[in-house]
Amino acid sequence: GVEELALLEKLLGLPSGSKYGVQGERKVPVLQTNNGPGLTGLMTIAAHLVKQAKKDQLLGSTAEEKAVVQQWLEYRVTRVDGGSSKEDTATILKDLNIHLEDKVYLAGNIFTLADILMYYGLHHIMVDLTVQEKEKYLNVSRWFNHIQHYPGVRQHLSNVIFIKNRLYTNAH
């Protein structure tokens, strides 16, 4: 959580040096603000950073986009961060694969905070997938590869290798 927020800060072009901490066993991120109480939770802090950077379009433009972004951010926190078993991982990849079948990004045709945080949340999973698994979840692989090449997103995270010709020739 905290590492991701630092990556997000950099991606948004915000000055680094925000004071992050964690709370409780589940290591919930906390941002200490200059005035008043700190902000708690990955999504709350991430949305705050986006607004601070004046990049509100990352939260969606229309009411529907905003709702879809919110939905995927919640999914990220409840399912991706909560899931630890092989079955959980398979379910998450299957859900995403179906959702991304006819979409470029999680919220349709626009790049949002949901894509950024889902990318960060899935990076450790995608790194470990076999070639066969990447092919099984082709839509996820295509999306993930697209996001990791989006300017400023990947930063120091390792580049996950995909077999290019498979990603784009698999027309149904």
C-alpha positions in Angstrom: 0.0 0.0 0.0 2.5 2.6 1.1 5.0 1.7 -1.7 2.2 2.1 -4.2 1.2 5.5 -2.9 4.8 6.6 -3.3 4.7 5.3 -6.9 1.4 7.1 -7.6 2.8 10.3 -6.1 5.7 10.2 -8.6 3.4 9.3 -11.5 1.2 12.2 -10.7 4.1 14.6 -10.6 3.6 15.4 -6.9 6.6 16.3 -4.7 7.5 13.2 -2.8 8.0 13.3 1.0 4.5 12.8 2.1 4.4 11.1 5.5 2.9 7.7 5.2 2.4 5.2 8.0 0.5 2.0 8.4 -2.2 1.0 10.9 -3.1 -2.3 12.4 -2.3 -5.9 11.4 -3.6 -5.4 7.9 -1.1 -2.5 7.4 -3.7 0.0 6.2 -1.9 3.0 4.8 -2.2 6.3 6.6 -1.3 9.8 5.2 -0.4 12.4 7.8 -1.7 15.7 6.6 -0.3 19.0 7.9 -3.6 20.2 9.3 -6.0 17.9 11.2 -6.4 14.1 11.2 -4.6 11.9 8.8 -6.3 10.1 5.9 -6.7 6.3 6.1 -7.0 3.7 3.4 -5.4 3.1 0.0 -8.4 4.4 -2.0 -9.0 7.4 0.1 -5.4 8.5 0.0 -5.0 7.7 -3.7 -8.1 9.8 -4.6 -6.8 12.6 -2.4 -3.4 12.5 -4.3 -5.2 12.6 -7.7 -7.2 15.7 -6.6 -4.1 17.3 -5.2 -2.4 16.8 -8.6 -5.5 18.3 -10.3 -5.9 15.1 -12.4 -9.5 14.5 -11.6 -10.1 12.8 -15.0 -8.3 9.8 -13.5 -11.3 9.3 -11.2 -13.7 9.2 -14.3 -15.5 12.0 -16.2 -19.1 10.9 -16.2 -21.2 9.6 -13.3 -21.0 6.1 -14.8 -17.2 6.2 -15.3 -16.8 7.4 -11.7 -18.9 4.6 -10.4 -17.0 2.0 -12.5 -13.6 3.4 -11.2 -14.9 3.2 -7.6 -16.1 -0.3 -8.2 -12.7 -1.5 -9.4 -10.9 0.4 -6.6 -13.1 -1.4 -4.1 -12.5 -4.7 -5.9 -8.7 -4.0 -5.6 -8.9 -3.5 -1.9 -11.4 -6.2 -1.0 -10.5 -9.0 -3.5 -7.0 -8.5 -4.7 -5.4 -7.4 -1.4 -7.6 -9.8 0.5 -7.0 -12.8 -1.8 -4.0 -15.0 -1.0 -4.8 -18.5 -2.2 -4.3 -19.9 -5.7 -8.1 -20.1 -6.1 -8.5 -16.4 -5.1 -5.9 -15.5 -7.7 -7.5 -17.6 -10.4 -10.9 -16.0 -9.6 -9.5 -12.5 -9.8 -7.8 -13.2 -13.1 -10.9 -14.8 -14.5 -13.2 -11.9 -13.4 -10.8 -9.4 -15.0 -10.4 -11.4 -18.1 -14.1 -11.4 -18.7 -14.5 -7.7 -17.9 -11.6 -6.7 -20.2 -12.9 -8.8 -23.1 -14.2 -5.7 -25.0 -12.4 -2.9 -23.2 -9.1 -1.2 -23.4 -9.2 0.0 -19.8 -11.1 -1.1 -16.7 -13.5 1.9 -17.0 -13.9 1.4 -20.8 -12.0 3.7 -23.1 -10.3 5.9 -20.5 -7.2 5.4 -18.4 -8.0 5.9 -14.7 -6.8 5.4 -11.2 -8.4 2.0 -11.2 -6.0 0.9 -14.0 -3.0 2.3 -12.1 -3.8 0.7 -8.7 -5.0 -2.6 -10.2 -1.7 -2.8 -12.1 0.3 -2.2 -8.9 -1.8 -4.7 -7.1 -1.5 -7.4 -9.7 2.2 -6.9 -10.6 3.5 -9.5 -8.1 0.9 -12.0 -9.5 1.7 -11.3 -13.2 5.4 -11.7 -12.6 4.9 -15.3 -11.5 2.5 -16.4 -14.2 3.7 -19.0 -16.7 3.5 -18.4 -20.5 0.5 -20.7 -20.5 -1.3 -18.8 -17.7 -0.7 -15.5 -19.5 -2.3 -17.0 -22.6 -5.2 -18.3 -20.6 -5.9 -14.8 -19.3 -5.2 -13.1 -22.6 -7.3 -10.0 -22.0 -5.7 -9.4 -18.7 -2.3 -9.9 -20.3 -3.1 -7.5 -23.1 -4.4 -4.9 -20.6 -1.5 -5.4 -18.2 1.1 -5.0 -20.9 -0.6 -1.9 -22.1 -0.6 -0.3 -18.6 3.0 -1.2 -17.9 4.0 0.7 -21.0 1.8 3.7 -20.1 4.2 6.7 -19.5 5.3 6.8 -15.9 3.4 3.9 -14.5 5.9 1.1 -14.2 8.8 3.1 -12.7 11.2 0.7 -11.0 8.9 -2.4 -11.2 10.1 -5.2 -13.3 8.9 -5.4 -16.9 6.6 -8.4 -17.3 7.4 -10.1 -20.7 4.5 -11.2 -22.9 4.6 -13.0 -26.2 3.5 -10.1 -28.4 2.0 -11.9 -31.3 -0.3 -13.9 -29.1 -1.7 -10.7 -27.4 -3.1 -9.2 -30.6 -3.8 -12.0 -33.0 -6.3 -13.8 -30.9 -9.4 -12.3 -32.5 -12.5 -14.3 -31.5 
